[in-house]
Amino acid sequence: MTNISKIISTVLLSFSILLLSYVFYRSQILHNGTKFDYYLKYYIIAFSFIILSSVSFFIPKKLKINITIALISSLIGLYLSEGYLTMKNYSDSKKLRSQEMQNNSVIYKNNTGKDYDKRTRFEVYRDLKKEDLNVVVAIFPMLFLNDKNINYLPLSGISNRRTIHCNGSGYYSIYQSDRYGFNNPDKEWDKNGIEFFLLGDSFVHGHCVNEPDTISGNLRKLITNRGGVLNLGMNRDLSLSQYATLKEYLPVKKVKRVLWFYVEGTLLNLVDELNNKILINYLNDKSFTQDIISREQEIQKILLKKLKQEVLKQEESSRSKSFILIQFAKLNLMRKVLFPDPVFDPASIPIEEVPIEKFENILKLSNEFVKQNNSKLYFVYLPRYLRYTDNNNHDNLFNYKKINEVVENLNIPIIDINKELFIKYDDPISLFTFRKKGHYNEKAYQLVAETIFKKINELEK
């Protein structure tokens, strides 16, 4: 009995220490301490277990066994509940996805006469691979933000390849990447002068529309001279990545205008970029550069290696249930029940929680660099779906007013797509794909490009 009692206490203490170590790893190493508030409750639980398991060495054996039985019973109850929630969640999610797919399929069929493509991105990849061995799935720089094993951080995708992007409208957008891995016809780089040089995230990259229907594609249709349009937007690129891209690629061409796109609500995520050991160098050292263009071959090797990893990951997840089992073992759903996340209200985020000073500094440095290269910077504000629901179109939403004030104080011309286009449009919700939260549709991208073109002509008169 004495041996059993000691074993129980030792097991409990070992488990508690492992739990604390895991929480520390997730909080301080994986997330660099940026999510400490989220992990605080788990720190408290882990320390409580350590204290209780340490005390257990000194309590009566019978009481210890009873406590152990109670803990095991509670754990069994938690996992039974997790099992129920997992099955229910799977069933509900499957029904919801099926219903949403059905609704979207009907809308797409009515609008185009075509069938909605229900394949996954990697199923499309496998199908196209049969006819084109060089086809790739889009690989984005954000996939490398937490990778500490690379010497250079890619700022683009895989170059000179037929690239499968995404399906948000009923079909898969596929483009031929240019010599540097961006979503442009490669011949744009050979033009003597560049009229527009675009920086931004997925909205600029051309999320789920074909290249001619992107903002940059529509701008090309509006140019009457022989000038070019270069789109250097990439999915999930935020302010610091945009500045890095600007420094690496702007000097390559003679550029007339730089369009800096900002999608509202993305500023909070800037913290992830600020924690990247390579990106932060651009902010701290004006002379810093990765000299990416001269290292194009090395960058492409990094990107192609990541592609192989992503393909392998997808193949493994399709063959096994390991992901579901890991989530089950971590009591993922029960933790959400016991520790529900607060309801997200963008209007309530205090400005002090937003890295506004860092954003301002990045924008200031960008404007200086653009001027050094004899170009002109324009700030383009892109609104989100939430702004046009439940009377949300006000100055506090996503710190709308404050961000515009920052840009104005830097004397950077603003093209506010909310004011210039969306609030003037009879049905702004219709400019979002399937009238749902997410990205713009083809019509919206066309109107955004036309609005930018018109506004710049007015400002430059």
C-alpha positions as CSV (number, residue, x, y, z in Angstrom):
1,M,0.0,0.0,0.0
2,T,2.9,2.4,0.8
3,N,4.5,1.7,-2.6
4,I,1.2,2.4,-4.4
5,S,0.7,5.6,-2.4
6,K,4.1,6.9,-3.4
7,I,3.6,5.8,-7.1
8,I,0.3,7.8,-7.2
9,S,2.0,10.9,-5.8
10,T,5.0,10.6,-8.1
11,V,2.8,10.1,-11.2
12,L,0.6,13.1,-10.2
13,L,3.7,15.3,-9.7
14,S,5.3,14.1,-13.0
15,F,2.1,14.8,-14.9
16,S,1.8,18.3,-13.3
17,I,5.4,19.2,-14.2
18,L,4.9,17.9,-17.8
19,L,1.7,20.0,-18.0
20,L,3.5,23.1,-16.8
21,S,6.4,22.5,-19.3
22,Y,3.9,22.1,-22.2
23,V,2.1,25.3,-21.2
24,F,5.4,27.2,-21.0
25,Y,6.5,25.8,-24.4
26,R,3.2,26.9,-26.1
27,S,3.1,30.3,-24.4
28,Q,6.7,31.4,-24.3
29,I,8.5,29.5,-27.1
30,L,5.8,28.8,-29.8
31,H,4.0,32.2,-29.3
32,N,6.9,34.2,-27.9
33,G,4.9,35.3,-24.9
34,T,2.4,37.2,-27.1
35,K,-0.6,35.1,-25.8
36,F,0.3,35.0,-22.1
37,D,-3.2,36.2,-21.2
38,Y,-4.7,33.2,-23.0
39,Y,-2.4,30.7,-21.3
40,L,-2.6,32.3,-17.8
41,K,-5.5,30.0,-16.8
42,Y,-3.5,27.0,-17.8
43,Y,-0.5,28.2,-15.8
44,I,-2.8,28.4,-12.8
45,I,-4.1,24.9,-13.4
46,A,-0.6,23.5,-13.8
47,F,0.7,25.2,-10.6
48,S,-2.4,24.1,-8.7
49,F,-1.7,20.5,-9.7
50,I,1.9,20.8,-8.7
51,I,1.0,22.1,-5.3
52,L,-1.7,19.4,-4.8
53,S,0.5,16.6,-6.0
54,S,3.3,17.7,-3.7
55,V,0.9,17.9,-0.7
56,S,-0.3,14.4,-1.7
57,F,3.0,12.9,-0.4
58,F,1.9,13.8,3.1
59,I,-1.8,13.1,3.3
60,P,-3.3,9.8,4.5
61,K,-3.1,6.9,2.0
62,K,-6.8,6.2,2.1
63,L,-7.7,9.9,1.4
64,K,-5.1,10.0,-1.4
65,I,-6.6,6.9,-3.1
66,N,-10.1,8.4,-2.8
67,I,-8.9,11.7,-4.3
68,T,-7.2,9.8,-7.1
69,I,-10.4,7.8,-7.8
70,A,-12.3,11.1,-7.9
71,L,-9.7,12.7,-10.3
72,I,-9.8,9.6,-12.6
73,S,-13.6,9.6,-12.6
74,S,-13.7,13.3,-13.5
75,L,-11.2,12.7,-16.3
76,I,-13.3,9.9,-17.7
77,G,-16.3,12.1,-17.5
78,L,-14.5,14.9,-19.4
79,Y,-13.4,12.5,-22.1
80,L,-16.9,11.0,-22.4
81,S,-18.2,14.6,-22.8
82,E,-15.5,15.4,-25.3
83,G,-16.4,12.3,-27.3
84,Y,-20.1,13.4,-27.4
85,L,-19.1,16.9,-28.4
86,T,-16.7,15.7,-31.1
87,M,-19.4,13.5,-32.8
88,K,-22.0,16.3,-32.5
89,N,-19.6,18.9,-33.8
90,Y,-18.5,16.7,-36.7
91,S,-22.2,16.0,-37.6
92,D,-23.3,19.6,-37.3
93,S,-20.2,20.9,-39.2
94,K,-20.8,18.4,-42.0
95,K,-24.4,19.4,-42.3
96,L,-23.5,23.1,-42.3
97,R,-20.8,22.7,-44.9
98,S,-23.1,20.6,-47.1
99,Q,-25.9,23.2,-46.8
100,E,-23.6,26.1,-47.5
101,M,-22.0,24.2,-50.5
102,Q,-25.5,23.5,-51.8
103,N,-26.6,27.1,-51.5
104,N,-23.4,28.4,-53.2
105,S,-23.7,25.7,-55.9
106,V,-27.2,26.9,-56.8
107,I,-26.2,30.5,-56.8
108,Y,-23.1,29.8,-59.0
109,K,-25.1,27.6,-61.4
110,N,-27.8,30.3,-61.8
111,N,-25.2,33.0,-62.4
112,T,-22.8,31.1,-64.7
113,G,-24.6,28.0,-65.9
114,K,-21.6,26.0,-64.6
115,D,-21.2,23.5,-61.8
116,Y,-19.5,24.5,-58.6
117,D,-16.1,22.9,-58.2
118,K,-16.3,20.9,-55.0
119,R,-12.8,19.5,-55.0
120,T,-10.2,20.5,-52.4
121,R,-7.2,22.5,-53.4
122,F,-5.0,19.4,-53.2
123,E,-7.4,17.3,-55.2
124,V,-7.1,19.9,-57.9
125,Y,-3.4,19.7,-57.6
126,R,-3.3,16.0,-58.0
127,D,-5.6,16.2,-61.1
128,L,-3.6,18.9,-62.8
129,K,-0.3,17.2,-62.0
130,K,-1.3,14.5,-64.5
131,E,-1.1,17.0,-67.3
132,D,1.5,19.4,-66.0
133,L,4.3,18.2,-63.7
134,N,5.3,21.8,-62.9
135,V,1.9,22.9,-61.5
136,V,2.1,24.0,-57.8
137,V,-0.2,25.0,-55.0
138,A,0.2,28.6,-53.8
139,I,2.8,28.8,-51.0
140,F,2.6,32.1,-49.0
141,P,5.3,33.9,-47.0
142,M,3.2,33.7,-43.9
143,L,3.8,29.9,-43.7
144,F,7.4,30.8,-42.7
145,L,6.7,33.3,-39.9
146,N,7.4,30.8,-37.1
147,D,10.1,28.9,-38.9
148,K,13.4,29.4,-37.1
149,N,15.4,27.1,-39.4
150,I,15.6,29.3,-42.4
151,N,18.3,31.9,-43.2
152,Y,16.1,33.9,-45.6
153,L,12.4,34.7,-45.4
154,P,10.6,34.4,-48.8
155,L,8.4,37.4,-49.6
156,S,6.7,35.8,-52.6
157,G,5.5,32.5,-54.0
158,I,7.1,29.8,-56.3
159,S,8.2,31.5,-59.5
160,N,7.3,30.7,-63.2
161,R,4.8,28.0,-62.3
162,R,1.1,27.4,-63.0
163,T,-0.2,28.1,-59.5
164,I,-3.4,26.9,-57.9
165,H,-4.7,29.6,-55.6
166,C,-8.1,29.1,-54.1
167,N,-11.9,28.6,-54.6
168,G,-14.1,31.2,-53.0
169,S,-16.5,31.8,-55.9
170,G,-17.3,28.4,-57.3
171,Y,-14.1,27.8,-59.4
172,Y,-10.4,27.6,-58.6
173,S,-8.4,30.6,-59.5
174,I,-5.2,29.6,-61.2
175,Y,-2.4,31.9,-62.4
176,Q,1.0,31.7,-64.0
177,S,3.4,33.2,-61.5
178,D,6.0,35.7,-62.7
179,R,9.8,35.4,-62.5
180,Y,9.7,36.4,-58.8
181,G,6.7,34.3,-57.8
182,F,4.0,37.0,-57.8
183,N,0.6,37.1,-59.5
184,N,1.5,39.0,-62.6
185,P,2.0,38.4,-66.3
186,D,5.8,38.1,-66.4
187,K,6.1,40.6,-69.3
188,E,5.1,43.4,-66.8
189,W,8.7,43.3,-65.5
190,D,10.1,44.1,-68.9
191,K,8.1,47.3,-69.3
192,N,10.2,50.5,-69.1
193,G,7.9,52.3,-66.6
194,I,5.5,51.0,-63.9
195,E,2.4,53.0,-63.4
196,F,1.2,51.1,-60.3
197,F,3.2,49.0,-57.8
198,L,0.7,47.2,-55.4
199,L,1.4,46.0,-51.9
200,G,-1.1,44.2,-49.7
201,D,-2.6,40.9,-48.5
202,S,-5.0,38.4,-50.0
203,F,-7.4,41.1,-51.3
204,V,-4.5,42.4,-53.4
205,H,-3.1,39.0,-54.2
206,G,-6.4,38.3,-55.9
207,H,-8.1,36.0,-53.5
208,C,-10.1,33.4,-55.5
209,V,-10.5,35.3,-58.8
210,N,-8.5,34.9,-62.0
211,E,-5.7,37.3,-62.6
212,P,-7.5,39.6,-65.1
213,D,-10.2,40.1,-62.5
214,T,-7.8,41.2,-59.7
215,I,-7.4,44.8,-58.7
216,S,-4.1,44.9,-60.6
217,G,-5.7,43.1,-63.6
218,N,-8.4,45.7,-63.7
219,L,-5.9,48.6,-63.4
220,R,-4.1,47.2,-66.5
221,K,-7.3,47.5,-68.5
222,L,-7.6,51.2,-67.5
223,I,-4.1,52.3,-68.5
224,T,-4.0,53.9,-71.9
225,N,-0.2,54.2,-72.2
226,R,2.4,51.4,-72.2
227,G,3.1,51.6,-68.5
228,G,3.0,48.4,-66.4
229,V,1.2,47.3,-63.3
230,L,3.1,45.1,-60.7
231,N,1.1,43.3,-58.1
232,L,3.3,42.2,-55.1
233,G,0.4,41.4,-52.8
234,M,0.5,38.0,-51.0
235,N,-2.0,36.3,-48.8
236,R,-1.7,37.4,-45.1
237,D,1.0,40.0,-45.8
238,L,0.7,42.8,-43.3
239,S,2.5,46.1,-42.9
240,L,6.0,44.9,-42.0
241,S,6.0,42.3,-44.8
242,Q,4.7,45.0,-47.2
243,Y,7.6,47.3,-46.1
244,A,10.1,44.4,-46.6
245,T,8.7,43.7,-50.1
246,L,8.9,47.4,-50.9
247,K,12.6,47.5,-50.0
248,E,13.5,44.4,-51.9
249,Y,11.6,45.0,-55.2
250,L,10.9,48.7,-55.6
251,P,14.4,49.6,-56.7
252,V,14.3,47.1,-59.5
253,K,12.0,49.3,-61.7
254,K,11.2,52.9,-62.3
255,V,7.8,53.2,-60.5
256,K,5.4,56.2,-60.7
257,R,3.0,55.2,-57.9
258,V,3.0,52.8,-55.0
259,L,-0.4,51.7,-53.8
260,W,-0.2,50.5,-50.1
261,F,-3.4,48.6,-49.4
262,Y,-4.7,48.2,-45.8
263,V,-7.5,45.9,-45.0
264,E,-9.3,47.0,-41.8
265,G,-9.1,44.8,-38.8
266,T,-5.7,43.3,-39.7
267,L,-3.5,45.6,-37.5
268,L,-3.8,43.4,-34.4
269,N,-2.1,40.5,-36.4
270,L,0.9,42.7,-37.0
271,V,2.3,41.3,-33.7
272,D,3.1,38.0,-35.5
273,E,5.3,39.8,-38.0
274,L,7.0,41.9,-35.3
275,N,8.1,38.7,-33.6
276,N,9.8,37.4,-36.7
277,K,13.6,37.6,-36.3
278,I,14.2,38.4,-40.0
279,L,11.3,40.9,-40.6
280,I,12.1,42.9,-37.5
281,N,15.5,43.8,-39.0
282,Y,13.8,45.8,-41.7
283,L,12.2,47.9,-39.0
284,N,15.2,48.3,-36.8
285,D,17.9,48.9,-39.5
286,K,17.1,51.1,-42.5
287,S,20.0,49.6,-44.4
288,F,18.9,46.0,-43.9
289,T,18.1,43.9,-46.9
290,Q,18.0,40.2,-47.6
291,D,19.1,40.9,-51.2
292,I,16.3,38.5,-52.2
293,I,16.5,39.0,-56.0
294,S,20.2,37.9,-56.1
295,R,19.3,35.0,-53.9
296,E,16.3,33.9,-56.0
297,Q,17.5,30.3,-56.4
298,E,18.0,29.8,-52.7
299,I,14.5,31.4,-52.0
300,Q,12.9,29.0,-54.5
301,K,14.5,26.0,-52.9
302,I,13.0,27.1,-49.5
303,L,9.6,27.5,-51.2
304,L,9.7,24.2,-53.0
305,K,10.7,22.4,-49.9
306,K,7.7,23.9,-48.1
307,L,5.4,22.8,-51.0
308,K,6.6,19.2,-50.5
309,Q,5.9,19.4,-46.8
310,E,2.4,20.9,-47.3
311,V,1.5,18.2,-49.9
312,L,2.8,15.4,-47.5
313,K,0.8,17.0,-44.7
314,Q,-2.4,16.9,-46.7
315,E,-1.8,13.3,-47.8
316,E,-1.2,12.2,-44.3
317,S,-4.3,14.0,-42.9
318,S,-6.4,12.4,-45.6
319,R,-5.2,8.9,-44.8
320,S,-5.4,9.1,-41.0
321,K,-7.5,10.6,-38.2
322,S,-4.4,11.7,-36.2
323,F,-5.5,15.4,-36.1
324,I,-8.9,14.5,-34.6
325,L,-7.3,12.2,-32.1
326,I,-4.8,14.9,-31.1
327,Q,-7.6,17.4,-30.6
328,F,-9.6,14.8,-28.7
329,A,-6.6,14.0,-26.4
330,K,-6.2,17.7,-25.7
331,L,-9.9,18.0,-24.8
332,N,-10.2,20.8,-27.3
333,L,-14.0,21.1,-27.3
334,M,-14.4,20.7,-23.5
335,R,-11.8,23.4,-22.9
336,K,-13.9,25.8,-25.1
337,V,-17.0,24.9,-23.0
338,L,-15.1,25.4,-19.7
339,F,-13.1,28.5,-20.9
340,P,-15.2,30.2,-23.6
341,D,-13.5,32.9,-25.6
342,P,-15.0,36.4,-25.1
343,V,-17.3,37.6,-27.8
344,F,-15.2,39.5,-30.3
345,D,-16.3,43.1,-30.7
346,P,-13.9,45.0,-33.0
347,A,-15.3,48.3,-31.9
348,S,-14.4,47.6,-28.3
349,I,-10.7,47.0,-28.8
350,P,-8.8,49.7,-26.9
351,I,-6.3,51.6,-29.1
352,E,-3.6,50.9,-26.6
353,E,-3.9,47.1,-27.5
354,V,-3.2,47.8,-31.2
355,P,0.4,48.2,-32.3
356,I,-0.4,51.6,-33.8
357,E,3.0,53.2,-33.1
358,K,4.7,50.3,-34.9
359,F,2.3,50.6,-37.8
360,E,2.9,54.4,-38.0
361,N,6.7,53.9,-38.0
362,I,6.5,51.3,-40.7
363,L,4.3,53.5,-42.8
364,K,6.7,56.5,-42.2
365,L,9.7,54.5,-43.3
366,S,7.9,53.2,-46.3
367,N,6.9,56.7,-47.4
368,E,10.5,57.8,-47.0
369,F,11.8,54.9,-49.1
370,V,9.2,55.5,-51.8
371,K,10.3,59.1,-52.1
372,Q,14.0,58.1,-52.2
373,N,13.1,56.1,-55.3
374,N,11.3,59.0,-56.9
375,S,7.8,57.5,-56.6
376,K,4.6,58.5,-54.9
377,L,2.9,56.6,-52.1
378,Y,-0.9,56.2,-51.9
379,F,-2.7,54.6,-48.9
380,V,-5.8,52.5,-49.9
381,Y,-8.2,51.6,-47.2
382,L,-10.3,48.5,-47.8
383,P,-13.4,47.9,-45.7
384,R,-14.6,44.5,-44.5
385,Y,-18.0,42.8,-44.6
386,L,-18.8,43.5,-40.9
387,R,-18.9,47.3,-41.6
388,Y,-22.1,46.9,-43.6
389,T,-24.1,44.8,-41.1
390,D,-26.0,45.8,-38.0
391,N,-25.2,49.6,-38.4
392,N,-21.5,49.0,-37.9
393,N,-20.3,51.7,-40.3
394,H,-18.9,54.1,-37.7
395,D,-15.5,55.6,-36.8
396,N,-14.8,53.3,-33.9
397,L,-15.0,50.0,-35.8
398,F,-11.5,48.6,-36.3
399,N,-10.1,52.0,-35.1
400,Y,-11.1,53.4,-38.5
401,K,-10.7,57.0,-37.5
402,K,-7.4,56.6,-35.7
403,I,-5.7,54.8,-38.6
404,N,-6.9,57.4,-41.1
405,E,-5.5,60.1,-38.7
406,V,-2.1,58.4,-38.6
407,V,-2.0,58.3,-42.4
408,E,-3.1,62.0,-42.7
409,N,-0.4,63.1,-40.2
410,L,2.2,61.5,-42.4
411,N,0.9,63.5,-45.3
412,I,0.2,60.4,-47.3
413,P,-2.8,60.7,-49.7
414,I,-5.7,58.4,-48.6
415,I,-8.0,56.5,-51.0
416,D,-10.8,55.4,-48.7
417,I,-12.8,52.7,-50.5
418,N,-15.4,52.8,-47.8
419,K,-16.2,56.5,-48.5
420,E,-15.4,56.5,-52.2
421,L,-17.3,53.4,-53.2
422,F,-19.0,51.1,-50.6
423,I,-21.3,53.6,-48.8
424,K,-22.3,55.1,-52.2
425,Y,-23.2,51.7,-53.5
426,D,-26.9,50.7,-53.3
427,D,-26.2,47.2,-52.0
428,P,-22.6,47.0,-50.6
429,I,-23.2,43.5,-49.3
430,S,-23.5,42.3,-52.9
431,L,-19.9,43.2,-53.5
432,F,-18.8,40.3,-51.2
433,T,-18.7,36.7,-52.6
434,F,-22.1,35.0,-52.1
435,R,-23.1,38.0,-50.0
436,K,-21.2,36.5,-47.1
437,K,-18.3,37.4,-44.8
438,G,-15.0,37.2,-46.6
439,H,-13.4,38.6,-49.7
440,Y,-14.7,40.8,-52.5
441,N,-16.1,39.3,-55.7
442,E,-15.1,40.1,-59.3
443,K,-17.5,43.1,-59.6
444,A,-16.0,44.6,-56.4
445,Y,-12.4,44.3,-57.5
446,Q,-13.4,46.0,-60.8
447,L,-15.1,48.9,-59.0
448,V,-12.2,49.2,-56.5
449,A,-9.7,49.5,-59.4
450,E,-11.9,52.1,-61.2
451,T,-12.3,54.1,-57.9
452,I,-8.5,54.1,-57.3
453,F,-7.8,55.1,-60.9
454,K,-10.4,57.9,-60.8
455,K,-9.3,59.2,-57.4
456,I,-5.7,59.4,-58.4
457,N,-6.5,61.3,-61.5
458,E,-8.4,63.8,-59.3
459,L,-5.5,64.1,-56.8
460,E,-2.9,64.6,-59.5
461,K,-4.7,67.3,-61.5
